[in-house]
Amino acid sequence: MTSVSETAEHWFGLCRKAPTLRTAPTILAVQPVTVNPAQSGSRGAVGESGRIRRGIDIATGSIRTLFRERHLLWFSLLAGLVIFFLFVAEGWSVTHYDYLPLPYSIWIPIGNASLVVFNMQLFLIEAICLSCFTCLLAGMILYRNESRAKKPVTIRNAFAGVNAHAGTLAPLSISMAFVATLVFELISQSQLISGFLHTIDMALFYLPYAYYVPNGVTSMYYFSFRIMIINIVLFLLALYVVPGIVLESKRLLPALVGSVTLMKKTWRELLGCILIFGAILLMVAAVALLIGQSPLLLNHDYDFFLQVSRGQILMTIACYGFLLGCCVLMALGSTVLGVAITDLYSYGKTNSTTPSRENTSPAVAEPAR
């Protein structure tokens, strides 16, 4: 009995000292893993580069999606019709401005000169085109969002869903048309910007086209390409506004605020997308530069451009083919951008490019104790 009690007291004594002796090494083992500044910094660097790569994957994936899901070409076809309308309407407005019932421009007299403040006809054309582009983008976003969630959806159903948000999309389109018209007038009347754009036009387009493209067609694509660039910039500035309206049923002002917040959150992914789409744009610009500088490359042998037996037919095909190719790329690019915007928006909201997998994946069970 005495030995048993002594043994019990001996073990009880060890039990009282055990927490002090056995937990100290455990605490020291955990601290280097959880709070190591060097490791946390390396993880942040890897995370940033990984997010840029994710943006690259989103951009390349949107291109693959267009060719894999051929029915998306219907959106490109509709976008091409809108672009064709913009080119024709803008060209007709420039050459036949006296025939339209609206005043061509609102002028402000300044001494012996006048300053164009607002072009009413351009605003009308822009309001129609941007309304169509906004509806196409909204339908594309709804279609892509449903298809990503593995839900049955048709293009007709996607456009039917746009009707519920028409009251918010319409003011957005009108506001963008108003801003685009003002920006176009400011650019056109700024000597510095106009001189810069004229230099680009001379380098990329002007010389070969002067022989083969009539003045009416020249003015048509000259003004239309400028207004298309302005429209693209406006849509990029309001990148997540349309997704916020059609996917979360937000009003215009909350959608604008949410767009700015989400752009700050996903700027690394946006940078990855810019790298891919910017590379494509640079390749198109390189082809334009090659065509535009062809007289210099041929030592200013202008007979090459004027004689049918030499290069006139070839250069005519090259010039018109390039213009047509640019229009096709813009139509296809509108669909690709719609897919990329939807995926970026989904990632910004859920931090995942495959939300359907997240929804269907089972929860991880807690280990048994």
Rosetta blueprint (number, residue, H / E / L):
1 M L
2 T H
3 S H
4 V H
5 S H
6 E H
7 T H
8 A H
9 E H
10 H H
11 W H
12 F H
13 G H
14 L H
15 C H
16 R H
17 K H
18 A H
19 P H
20 T H
21 L H
22 R H
23 T H
24 A H
25 P H
26 T H
27 I H
28 L H
29 A H
30 V H
31 Q H
32 P H
33 V H
34 T H
35 V L
36 N L
37 P H
38 A H
39 Q H
40 S H
41 G H
42 S H
43 R H
44 G H
45 A H
46 V H
47 G H
48 E H
49 S H
50 G H
51 R H
52 I H
53 R H
54 R H
55 G H
56 I H
57 D H
58 I H
59 A H
60 T H
61 G H
62 S H
63 I H
64 R H
65 T H
66 L H
67 F H
68 R H
69 E L
70 R H
71 H H
72 L H
73 L H
74 W H
75 F H
76 S H
77 L H
78 L H
79 A H
80 G H
81 L H
82 V H
83 I H
84 F H
85 F H
86 L H
87 F H
88 V H
89 A H
90 E H
91 G H
92 W H
93 S H
94 V H
95 T H
96 H L
97 Y H
98 D H
99 Y H
100 L L
101 P L
102 L L
103 P L
104 Y L
105 S L
106 I E
107 W E
108 I E
109 P E
110 I E
111 G L
112 N L
113 A E
114 S E
115 L E
116 V E
117 V E
118 F E
119 N L
120 M H
121 Q H
122 L H
123 F H
124 L H
125 I H
126 E H
127 A H
128 I H
129 C H
130 L H
131 S H
132 C H
133 F H
134 T H
135 C H
136 L H
137 L H
138 A H
139 G H
140 M H
141 I H
142 L H
143 Y H
144 R H
145 N H
146 E H
147 S H
148 R H
149 A L
150 K L
151 K L
152 P L
153 V L
154 T L
155 I H
156 R H
157 N H
158 A H
159 F H
160 A H
161 G H
162 V H
163 N H
164 A H
165 H H
166 A H
167 G H
168 T H
169 L H
170 A H
171 P H
172 L H
173 S H
174 I H
175 S H
176 M H
177 A H
178 F H
179 V H
180 A H
181 T H
182 L H
183 V H
184 F H
185 E H
186 L H
187 I H
188 S H
189 Q H
190 S L
191 Q H
192 L H
193 I H
194 S H
195 G H
196 F H
197 L H
198 H H
199 T H
200 I H
201 D H
202 M H
203 A H
204 L H
205 F H
206 Y H
207 L H
208 P H
209 Y H
210 A H
211 Y H
212 Y H
213 V L
214 P L
215 N H
216 G H
217 V H
218 T H
219 S H
220 M H
221 Y H
222 Y H
223 F H
224 S H
225 F H
226 R H
227 I H
228 M H
229 I H
230 I H
231 N H
232 I H
233 V H
234 L H
235 F H
236 L H
237 L H
238 A L
239 L L
240 Y L
241 V H
242 V H
243 P H
244 G H
245 I H
246 V H
247 L H
248 E H
249 S L
250 K L
251 R L
252 L H
253 L H
254 P H
255 A H
256 L H
257 V H
258 G H
259 S H
260 V H
261 T H
262 L H
263 M H
264 K H
265 K H
266 T L
267 W H
268 R H
269 E H
270 L H
271 L H
272 G H
273 C H
274 I H
275 L H
276 I H
277 F H
278 G H
279 A H
280 I H
281 L H
282 L H
283 M H
284 V H
285 A H
286 A H
287 V H
288 A H
289 L H
290 L H
291 I H
292 G H
293 Q L
294 S H
295 P H
296 L H
297 L H
298 L L
299 N L
300 H L
301 D L
302 Y L
303 D H
304 F H
305 F H
306 L H
307 Q L
308 V L
309 S L
310 R L
311 G L
312 Q H
313 I H
314 L H
315 M H
316 T H
317 I H
318 A H
319 C H
320 Y H
321 G H
322 F H
323 L H
324 L H
325 G H
326 C H
327 C H
328 V H
329 L H
330 M H
331 A H
332 L H
333 G H
334 S H
335 T H
336 V H
337 L H
338 G H
339 V H
340 A H
341 I H
342 T H
343 D H
344 L H
345 Y H
346 S H
347 Y H
348 G H
349 K H
350 T H
351 N L
352 S L
353 T L
354 T L
355 P H
356 S H
357 R H
358 E H
359 N H
360 T H
361 S L
362 P L
363 A L
364 V L
365 A L
366 E L
367 P L
368 A L
369 R L
